[in-house]
Amino acid sequence: MAEMKNCADSPEPVEDVQGDGRWMSQHQRFITEGKEKEPEVLLIGDSIIQQMRFSKVWNTLFEPLHCLNFGIGGDQTQHVLWRATNGELDDVSPKVIVLMVGTNNHNHTAEQIVDGIMEIVCVIRSKQKDAQLVVMGVLPRGQNPNPLRIKNSKVNSLLEGKLQRRENVTFFAVEDEVFIGSDGTIGAGDMYDYLHLTPEGYTKLCEPLLEVVEHLLQLFVKVDNVSFDTGSMAGDLASDTQ
């Protein structure tokens, strides 16, 4: 019996099962935005990236960095790979690219997911040779311990090892304990459905991510008269009750 192909590392568009063309419409919009704008930072991935643009951390911390958000809810590695291969990286010249994907690959093993992410990394590096790439780890999920948490943790461990010697590539992941309590549970205060982040959850994820992004931007240019007081912003965000 022939070995089944791992579609996690083969570019594939999302099937338009609803018939409204939403996924392809978003893809085409991203291409247009890339042509019209000159982003310093580009984020690409699934719903965790997509919903970031509606959070306070996006408005407060990321918009000042001239960011574009190419996140689509439900995307798996093969879908982001298809988008990266088919135009979304062709008419932009960001200094930093942030990639986050993998949690939706329910039917793939950790090894297959890593293969898919590494294929995306190769495409990004080939199309954006001068950009710094940040590959984000997959977040824990589910209120209680479950097999997907174990798989996501393994994905992160394998990714970190594979990316260690990659030039201009940084692996970034917050510790699982940031979202998992001492009793092994994830609270709705951080992930409202135990997968997608609340404003508080985005603060925990994005404040350390911002530090990484700002450091990488400094490799391109020194900004002497602009400073981002992330400590002050952190206090504002933590006290926000929106």
Secondary structure as GFF3:
##gff-version 3
##sequence-region A 1 242
A	DSSP	three_ten_helix	7	9	.	.	.	ID=ss1
A	DSSP	alpha_helix	22	36	.	.	.	ID=ss2
A	DSSP	beta_strand	41	45	.	.	.	ID=ss3
A	DSSP	alpha_helix	47	50	.	.	.	ID=ss4
A	DSSP	three_ten_helix	51	54	.	.	.	ID=ss5
A	DSSP	alpha_helix	56	57	.	.	.	ID=ss6
A	DSSP	pi_helix	58	62	.	.	.	ID=ss7
A	DSSP	three_ten_helix	63	65	.	.	.	ID=ss8
A	DSSP	beta_strand	67	71	.	.	.	ID=ss9
A	DSSP	alpha_helix	77	85	.	.	.	ID=ss10
A	DSSP	beta_strand	96	100	.	.	.	ID=ss11
A	DSSP	alpha_helix	110	127	.	.	.	ID=ss12
A	DSSP	beta_strand	132	136	.	.	.	ID=ss13
A	DSSP	alpha_helix	147	163	.	.	.	ID=ss14
A	DSSP	beta_strand	169	172	.	.	.	ID=ss15
A	DSSP	three_ten_helix	176	178	.	.	.	ID=ss16
A	DSSP	alpha_helix	199	217	.	.	.	ID=ss17
A	DSSP	alpha_helix	230	239	.	.	.	ID=ss18
###
